[in-house]
Amino acid sequence: MPVFNLTINGKAHSVDVDASMPLLWAIRDVVGLTGTKFGCGIAQCGACTVHLDGSPIRSCSFPVVAAVGKKITTIEGISEKMDHAVQKAWIELQVPQCGYCQSGQIMTAVALLKTKPHPTDADIDAAMAGNICRCGTYQRVKKAIHRASELMK
């Protein structure tokens, strides 16, 4: 198998995997960063969301070979001290219930706030539409995104 050089959270990682392996499994099983979750395996639920060059992607259906030369950011790379505005808002408003989907929710929210620092409810609904929460924390997610926007001022 070929070796692929990936940059994850600013650190270089060489992974000896099949080119078609989903990026999710390289991140979790090879590199050992388990914050990114497997949900559906067909890019429909958002639990596996990571950033690729700053844009959110579904890592469960994204091949490792396509990530070479790109900057990959996982939930672990958002902030070492849990002091990113989105993380603070999530904690303050106690967004998670079971928490399984939350890393994907946070990654999507961070990407939204980078492009729209003061999103409307409609902006939030559109950006977060692909993130499924089995516990139904959608209203808390929306409130937390608005709160994170305030904290970022």
Protein Blocks (a to p, Z undefined) as FASTA:
>chain_A
ZZddddeehiacdddddfklcfklmmmmmnopakbccfklnopnommgcceehiacdfkl
ccfklmgoiacddfklmpmnlpafklmmmmmnomalnlmmmmmmmmmmmmmmmmmmbacf
klmmmmmmmpccfkopmmmmmmmmmmmmmmmZZ
